[in-house]
Amino acid sequence: MMNECRNVTVMTDLQAAANGDVDHPAMPKTGEEIAADAAACVEAGATLLHLHAFDEHGEETLEAVPVGRMLTAVRAACPGVPINVTTFASIVSDPVHRLRLVDGWTVLPDLIAANQGEEGIDDVSALLSARGVGIEACVLSVDDVRTFLRRGSWSRFARLVVEPLEPVPEDAVALAEEMESELRPAGVRLPELHHGVGAASWTIMRRAVSSGHSIRTGLEDTLVLEDGSPAVSNAQLVAAASAIVHGSERERSELSR
């Protein structure tokens, strides 16, 4: 029987990115698998969920039925936990087709991930925002940051997601710093969530938490723990990231005394 999720309140949000275009035996794909995995992640400390839907053939999809089935199953297991669903262009490359699919969603997520460098993302964002869905503005490069800044109207976004997706830790930090050098002078005041990929994801998470930002982990982002050993599950990754969050919060609490 599936355990009901416990939503743990923490100062820094921890998003679980449970699945995507990766190959791992523990990665969930069906609605039931994703819901059970989400329950385990929230039990381990996740406060937000970022999910990809899969069709009956195990392929990523933006079709309404699989998206709705996944959302319904996860909400039954995790009442009250915000769910973010991908709109990644690599799943549906044609922006017109992507918009048509998203327009057909009958069960809506709480949030979507909107990659600012993708063609047609403004249309997807406007469509879902009008239906009450929150939008996370995702920037993966300096060019994405500049595009985001040119668009303005930042208050329409729920969060800014900074994604320096370089596999080497030093390169990821350098990219994060370069992206931030564009963001800071602009005075963007959105809550931020930072994440990386592979072994570098742990460096990015520690850096982000030390600055008071939210973080993300899961099999979509990394298949290894901080010590380089293979991750066996999303819940294991979330538990390790949760320890980083709570360790940083204890340090800040002690310094404020």
N, C-alpha and C positions, 0 to 999 in steps of 0.2 A: 504494500500500500504506500502511496506517495505521501511523504511528510508535508504538512503545511508549512509555508515559509514563515520565519520570524524576521521582521524588519528591524534591524539594529540601528539605533540612532547614533551617529558619530558626527564629529565636527567637519571632517573631510569625507566627501562622498567617494565610494569605491564602486566603480562600474565593472560588472562581469561581462566580458565579450566572449560568449560561450562557443561560438561556431562561425564558420565562414569557409573560405577557399583554402582549407588546410587539410592535411591527412593525419589523423590521429585516431586510434581505436576507441577512445573515450569521448570523441566529439559527438554531441547529440544532433540528430537530424529530424526525426519524426516529432510531431507535436507532443506526444507523451514523453519521449526522451528529453526534449528540451525543457518541458515543465519539471520533470524530476531533477534534471541537472540544475535548473534555476533554483529549485528548493534547496538543494545542497549548497549552492553558492551563497544564497542569502543566509543560510544557517552558518556558513563560514565567515560571513561579514560583509557581503555585498549589499549595497543600498540602492543600486541602479542595475538595470539589465540592458545589454545591447545584443540584439538577436538577428539572425538571418533565417528566413523560412526556406524549406526544401520541399520539392514536389515528390510524387510517389516513386520517381526514379532516382531520388537522392541528389537531384540537381538544385542549386540555388534558384530561387524564383521570387518574383514580385506579384505573382498571380493572387487574386483575392482569396480563393478558397484555402490554399495552404497558409497564407498570412493570417487569415481569420482563425483557422484551426489552431495554429500555434498560439496566438494571443489568448484565445479562449482557454486553452489548457493551462497556460502559464498563469493567467489571472486566477484561475480556480486554485492553483497551488500556492500562489504568492499574492494574496489580496493586498492592495495598497502599495505594492512596489512598482515604481515607474518603469515602464518598458519602452525602450528605444528600438526602433526597427530600421535596418539599413535601407538606403535607396541607391546603393552603389551602382554607378554606371557600368561597371564591368559585368553586372548581372544582365542588364538590358542596355545595350550600347546606343540604340536609337532613341533620342530624347522624346520624340513624339510618341513612340510605343510605350516608353517608360511612363510618361504622363498619363496615357490612357489606362495603363494597368493600375497605377496608383489611384486614379480617379474612380476605379471600380472597387476599391476597398470598402467593405461593408462593416468590418470590425476594425476600429482604428487604434493605433498605438498611442501612448501618451506623448511620445517624442519621435522624431526621425533624425538620423544623421545626414546632414546636407553638406556634401563636399563642395567647397566654394569654387574649385577649379573646373567643375564639370559643366558641360553644355546642358542647358535646360534646367539647372537646379533651382533657379529663381521661380520658374513656373511650378515645379513640384512643391517648393516651399510655400508659395502663395496659396496653392490649392489646398494643402493640408492645414496651413495656418487658419484659413477661412473656416475650416471644419473643426477647429479647436485643438489641433495637434501642435505641441511645442516643437520648435526647431533648434537643433544644435548646429551651429556654424562650425564646420570642420576645415582646418587649414593644414595642408600637408607640405607646403613649401613656402618660400618667400613670395613667389608669384601669387600663391593663393592668398597670403596675407594682404598683399597689395590690392588684389581683386576685392577681398572682403572690405577693406578700408574705403575703396572707391564707392562701394555700394551704399555705405552709410546706413542710417536707420538701425543702429545696432541694438536698440532696445527691443526690437521685434524678435530677437533671439533669446532663447532660454539660457544658453551657455555657449562659450567658445571652446572648441576642442582643438588643442595644439598637438599635432602628430608628427614629430621628427622621426620619420621611419627609415633611419639609417641603422644597419645591423651592428656597426662598430660603435661602442659606447662613446668614444671621443668625437666621432663624426656626428652622432646623434645630439650630443650636448652642444657642439658647435652650431648645428642647424637650429636647435632650440634657441640658442642665444641670438642668432641672426634674425629669427622670426620675431623674437621679443623686442629686438632693437627697432623693428618697424612698428610694433604694436604700442609700446610704451609712450612714445611721443604723441600718439594719436589720442591718448586718453580714454581708451576703451575700458569700460567699467563692468563688463560682463563677468560672471563667475567663470573660472577656467577649469578644464579637465585636461590633463596631459597624459600621453602614453607613447610608448615606443614599440619596437619589435625585437624579437629574439632576446639574446643576452642583454642587449642595450636597454630593453624595456625596464629592467630593474634600476639601472642608473637614472633613467628619466623619471621613474616613479619616486625614487628617493629625492631627487632634485626638486620635483614638483611639490612633494609633501613638505619639504623644508621651507617652501615659499607659501604654504597655505593653500595650495591648489588641490583639486580632486584628481583622482587617478583611475586607471583602468588596467585590468589584466584579464587573461583567459587564453584559451587555446587558439583563438583567432590571432592573438598577438605574439605568443611565445610558447614553445614546447619544452622549455627548460626552466628550472628554478634558478634562484640567484647564484647558487654554488655551481651551476652548470649541469646538475643532474637532471635526468629526464622527468618531466611532469607526468603524473599518472592521471590527473583529472583537473577539471576547472576548479572544483572546490579546493583542491590542494593549492593551486595558484592563488586563489582568492584569500585563503587563510594566511599564506605567506605575505601577501600584500597588506592584509588587514593588520598583521603584526607591525609592519612598517608604519602604517597610519597611527596606530595606537602608541607606538614607541615615540613618534614625533609629538603627539599630543601630550604625552607625559612630560617630555622635555620642555615643551612650551609652558606647561602648567608649573613646572618647577622653577623655570626662569622668571615667571611672573610673580612668584611669592616674595 
